[in-house]
């Protein structure tokens, strides 16, 4: 595990569909899960 003082940038692309184009979404990230809060609910992606 990395020390908490270091940050890393990782680019991940996930298609949410045209209905979400141009909208702002909230993203919650953990070591193993990416949760995206959209208008129609939360979508979770597990690594």
Order of alpha helices (4+ residues) and beta strands (2+ residues): beta-beta-beta
